[in-house]
Amino acid sequence: MVRGTAAIALAAALASCTIGEEHRLEPVAHTTDAAGVEKTTEKASPRPPKVSVANGATGVEPGEPVKVSSAAGLSAVSMKNEDGKEVLAEFNEDKSGWATTEALGYGRKYTVEARDTEGQKVVSTFTTATPSTTLNAYVGPLDGSTVGVAQAVTIRFDAPVKDTKAVEKLIKVQTSNDTDGAFFWLDPYELRWRPKEYWEPGTEVKVDVGMYGHKLGDGVYGGDDTHIGFTIGDKVETVVDNYDKMLRVYNNGALVKEFPVSLGTDNKNDTPNGTYVVGDENEKLTMDSRTYGLALDAGGYVTGVDYATQLSYSGIYVHSAPWAIGALGSYNQSHGCINASYDNAKWYQSYVKRGDPVVVKNTAGGTLTPYDGLGYWNLDWEQRSGGSEAPLYE
């Protein structure tokens, strides 16, 4: 009898004791099978934090953010390079995610340590890519400038671009009025983004070229990022009519000034028709036909001129031509440029600005090629708007 009572007492004592924390069971879920028999299953522990870059990875793109996520929630995350410098990063609102907020360096080693609220920890060490070549972009117009309604976003690369789609995806053009526009490649080195129609005066434009750290080809990675902003000024348009050999300047449709000019010699150096865009402005310029492929012994020239306003990459300018005074308004005698008097060339350069459109008409010179650096309005929109889907260049 005593032995039986002791057994009962021991059972009661075991039933009332507290289980230590190190032996606590996970909560159980109660289910029934098809026969109605109740079963219990232990609740699975949350998975440990997940790092977007695998441990031991090499050649990681520095431009891509490193991310850490956890269903249980993150309690601490740090990421340092081999010198112990911590990378800037931030958590999301509920601390289920974490991401870097600064670009990484090329050819560096990084270590990520993450711990979740359950105490689970992960460590991931990786190295970033070391480029064989970096591709740099030079963007125009100048940051903070005011330009004409025909101005395109101009981007010149210091190496030929093969993966044009990859580059286009890293360029953002934002406008204050949702202007419709698209990319157009002049050649493997030059890209344009222009609106479908002339810009609306007053439009604010921001351009972000974010190529740093991104792979753009075999061993080719982006150089430094570039950010510019510019404003569209008044609509100032020039019309050069070979029919009466007059140049007329309009501001928002109203005639401002007109003066006589002389164009390229008929049937020899005819000035091409089409839409040009005002480029560089030079008070003094030495015009050397050899830079455009015309040798001196083939009728070329090296001539100093005043107030030369660029209209094309191919060497067409509005400029002062004192030797052509008798021809102005009467006949054509230039190598293709638009000759004017000293005073009128000076006034013209002071009045127009980079990006203003210039229309030449009624010559026998065909049409200025759209692949000229300032002739990009001479390509049909349907061809231009395709970006990389359209023919890239001649």
Summary of the structure (lengths in Angstrom):
residues: 394
radius of gyration: 34.8
end to end distance: 108.7
largest distance: 140.8
contacts: 1203
relative contact order: 0.12
helix: 14%
strand: 40%
